[in-house]
Amino acid sequence: MSKSRAERRHHHERMLNKVKKFFWYKNWSSGEEHKDQHQRRMAETRKPCSCHMCGNPRKHHKDKLTMQEKKMNEYEIE
C-alpha cells in the first residue's frame, strides 16, 4: 500500500523541524533564501553535501573495501 500525500507532507514537515534544530543552523551567515533552500534539501536527503566526508565513501574511495567485503574476504580465507 502506498503512502498518502498527507502522510508524505507530514513526514516532510517533521524532518524540516528536525533540521532546523541543528546547531550549525543557528549561526547561519548566508541569506534566508539560501538557508530555506538548504533546509528543504537536508530534510529530504539528510546529507549537507556530497564531499568526501558527507557523501558516499564508495564514490570517493573506490579502492577501499566495505566492512562486509572485508568480513567476506576473511571468511573465504579460513
Kinemage of the C-alpha trace (Angstrom):
@kinemage 1
@onewidth
@group {chain A} dominant
@subgroup {mainchain}
@vectorlist {calphas} color= white
{ca met a 1} P 0.000 0.000 0.000
{ca ser a 2} L 1.402 3.377 -0.967
{ca lys a 3} L 1.658 6.320 1.359
{ca ser a 4} L -0.883 9.067 1.081
{ca arg a 5} L 0.049 12.620 0.157
{ca ala a 6} L -0.903 13.820 3.640
{ca glu a 7} L 1.447 11.293 5.215
{ca arg a 8} L 4.346 12.361 2.967
{ca arg a 9} L 3.674 16.021 3.796
{ca his a 10} L 3.569 15.221 7.491
{ca his a 11} L 6.926 13.438 7.363
{ca his a 12} L 8.479 16.226 5.291
{ca glu a 13} L 7.373 18.845 7.844
{ca arg a 14} L 8.634 16.644 10.678
{ca met a 15} L 12.041 16.347 9.062
{ca leu a 16} L 12.147 20.095 8.358
{ca asn a 17} L 11.582 20.792 12.040
{ca lys a 18} L 14.332 18.351 12.920
{ca val a 19} L 16.781 20.002 10.507
{ca lys a 20} L 16.009 23.465 11.898
{ca lys a 21} L 17.200 22.305 15.315
{ca phe a 22} L 20.711 21.505 14.055
{ca phe a 23} L 23.294 23.511 15.939
{ca trp a 24} L 25.107 24.776 12.856
{ca tyr a 25} L 21.943 26.458 11.539
{ca lys a 26} L 21.675 28.799 14.500
{ca asn a 27} L 24.629 30.899 13.296
{ca trp a 28} L 23.906 30.751 9.582
{ca ser a 29} L 25.656 33.605 7.780
{ca ser a 30} L 24.083 33.283 4.308
{ca gly a 31} L 20.791 34.811 3.266
{ca glu a 32} L 17.431 33.483 4.405
{ca glu a 33} L 16.519 32.288 0.908
{ca his a 34} L 19.621 30.105 0.690
{ca lys a 35} L 19.032 28.842 4.225
{ca asp a 36} L 15.449 27.776 3.447
{ca gln a 37} L 16.526 26.035 0.254
{ca his a 38} L 19.289 24.171 2.073
{ca gln a 39} L 16.924 23.151 4.873
{ca arg a 40} L 14.465 21.665 2.387
{ca arg a 41} L 17.287 19.726 0.722
{ca met a 42} L 18.544 18.492 4.095
{ca ala a 43} L 15.038 17.375 5.081
{ca glu a 44} L 14.900 15.129 2.022
{ca thr a 45} L 18.429 13.730 1.876
{ca arg a 46} L 19.937 14.360 5.366
{ca lys a 47} L 23.324 14.965 3.740
{ca pro a 48} L 24.667 18.527 3.718
{ca cys a 49} L 26.731 17.996 0.572
{ca ser a 50} L 28.458 15.298 -1.448
{ca cys a 51} L 32.049 15.915 -0.352
{ca his a 52} L 34.309 13.048 0.704
{ca met a 53} L 33.284 13.488 4.359
{ca cys a 54} L 29.489 13.677 3.887
{ca gly a 55} L 28.868 11.684 0.728
{ca asn a 56} L 29.060 8.052 -0.242
{ca pro a 57} L 32.521 6.686 0.681
{ca arg a 58} L 32.489 4.217 -2.223
{ca lys a 59} L 32.297 7.123 -4.640
{ca his a 60} L 35.440 8.775 -3.314
{ca his a 61} L 37.459 5.786 -2.058
{ca lys a 62} L 36.970 3.164 -4.749
{ca asp a 63} L 39.990 1.126 -3.716
{ca lys a 64} L 38.804 0.654 -0.140
{ca leu a 65} L 36.591 -2.284 0.750
{ca thr a 66} L 33.438 -2.056 2.828
{ca met a 67} L 33.165 -3.825 6.186
{ca gln a 68} L 31.005 -6.531 4.606
{ca glu a 69} L 33.561 -7.149 1.869
{ca lys a 70} L 36.390 -7.335 4.421
{ca lys a 71} L 34.443 -9.846 6.525
{ca met a 72} L 33.646 -11.917 3.444
{ca asn a 73} L 37.320 -11.994 2.435
{ca glu a 74} L 38.296 -13.138 5.937
{ca tyr a 75} L 35.609 -15.829 5.815
{ca glu a 76} L 36.827 -17.125 2.426
{ca ile a 77} L 40.436 -17.373 3.625
{ca glu a 78} L 39.614 -19.503 6.663
